[in-house]
Amino acid sequence: MPNVFISIFTLALSLSLFTSNASAEAIKSESELPQISELFMNKLFAGDTKAAYDELSKYVSGAPEEFTGASMKAIGMMTEAKSRLGEPLKYDLVRSEKIGDYFRRHNYLLLFPTTALVWEITYYRAGKDWNVVGVNYGARLDYLFEPM
């Protein structure tokens, strides 16, 4: 894989969406978070990156235009990934993380014939409800390795 291609994927898209969005739907229960993440990944795996982001967009707690811009970048990245790596073979939830009672993150691998991309969906709860605050993707895998 050319170094330029690797550098494109190692650039993780990180959204800081902590500004107010009155139209965001609140996620009432932490138990809904894995289902929402799975739905996102299922649409991404099926080749519909726009639909995946559209699904999450209703839960974004920040500026919708930032999330729309991030969606467009992800669509372009996935188009390039498929042209260079082929169609994804499957996806797998490899880690779920938390910071106290406030943040939850689901880490997925989207597996291609020759490599994998990491996708992370992050949620935040300030009061009683949860919102999406970030979607990250990239090719950096080192932090996911565990001792054998």
ZILINJO-V940487 format. One record per residue. PHI is phi in degrees with one decimal (* if undefined). PSI is psi as a letter, one per 40 degrees, with the letter a starting at -180 (NA if undefined). D_LAST is the distance of its C-alpha to the last C-alpha in Angstrom with 2 decimals. Layout:
phi: (PHI	PHI)
psi: (PSI	PSI)
d_last: (D_LAST	D_LAST)
This chain:
phi: (*	-63.3	-59.4	-61.3	-62.7	-61.5	-66.1	-62.2	-79.3	-76.6	-76.9	-79.9	-83.3	-120.1	-101.7	-105.6	-113.6	-89.6	-79.3	-74.0	-136.4	-63.8	-87.3	-67.3	-79.6	-84.4	-95.1	-76.3	-131.9	-59.2	-65.1	-80.0	-58.9	-60.6	-66.7	-66.2	-63.1	-62.7	-62.9	-58.2	-66.3	-62.2	-69.2	-61.9	-61.3	-72.0	95.7	-113.2	-60.7	-61.9	-64.0	-61.9	-67.6	-59.5	-62.5	-75.1	-58.6	-70.9	-106.7	-72.9	-89.7	-117.7	-70.2	-59.4	-67.3	-66.0	-68.0	-63.7	-62.0	-63.8	-60.3	-62.9	-64.4	-65.9	-60.6	-63.2	-62.7	-67.1	-62.5	-66.4	-59.6	-65.8	-69.2	-94.6	-109.0	92.3	-76.4	-64.8	-87.9	-174.7	-130.3	-147.6	-73.7	-109.5	-162.4	-122.5	-130.7	-147.2	-124.0	52.1	-97.5	-109.4	-124.4	-135.2	-138.5	-112.2	-106.5	-118.1	-105.2	-102.0	-90.0	-112.5	-57.4	-117.1	-164.5	-138.2	-111.3	-93.1	-124.2	-125.3	-117.1	-116.2	-120.6	-135.6	-129.6	-92.9	-114.1	-102.0	-107.1	-104.5	-140.1	-77.6	-120.4	-171.7	-131.9	-120.1	-147.2	175.7	-108.2	-74.9	-109.9	-56.2	-74.2	-91.0	-67.0	-122.9	-60.8	-96.6)
psi: (h	i	d	d	d	d	d	d	d	e	h	h	h	h	h	g	f	e	i	h	h	d	e	h	h	i	h	d	i	d	e	d	d	d	d	d	d	d	d	d	d	d	d	d	d	e	e	g	d	d	d	d	d	d	d	d	d	e	e	h	e	a	h	d	d	d	d	d	d	d	d	d	d	d	d	d	d	d	d	d	d	d	d	d	e	a	i	i	d	i	i	h	h	e	i	h	i	i	h	b	e	d	i	i	h	h	h	i	h	h	h	i	d	e	a	i	i	h	h	h	h	h	i	i	h	d	b	e	i	i	i	h	e	i	h	i	i	a	e	h	e	d	e	e	i	i	i	NA)
d_last: (27.73	30.31	29.45	31.88	30.02	26.67	28.51	30.02	26.73	25.15	28.12	26.90	29.82	30.00	32.85	34.34	36.47	37.61	41.28	43.33	43.66	46.21	45.57	41.88	41.20	39.36	36.44	37.57	34.47	30.80	30.25	31.73	29.14	26.55	29.52	30.87	27.58	27.26	30.88	30.33	27.43	29.41	32.38	30.38	28.82	32.35	33.55	35.55	34.13	37.46	37.42	33.86	35.03	38.33	36.59	34.79	37.88	39.75	37.24	37.12	38.42	39.55	41.83	41.93	43.04	39.87	37.78	40.10	39.65	35.86	36.26	38.39	35.87	33.07	35.45	36.10	32.46	31.63	34.69	33.60	30.00	31.43	33.91	31.30	28.27	30.05	29.82	26.64	25.02	23.62	22.05	19.21	18.73	15.19	15.91	18.91	19.82	22.88	25.06	27.15	29.60	30.41	27.75	25.40	23.33	21.83	19.47	19.85	18.97	22.13	21.15	23.64	23.98	22.65	20.63	20.07	21.74	20.54	23.15	23.38	26.17	27.09	29.59	31.67	33.89	36.62	38.79	38.31	37.46	34.50	34.86	32.81	32.53	30.29	28.77	26.51	25.25	23.86	21.59	19.43	15.82	14.08	14.26	12.50	9.12	6.45	3.80	0.00)
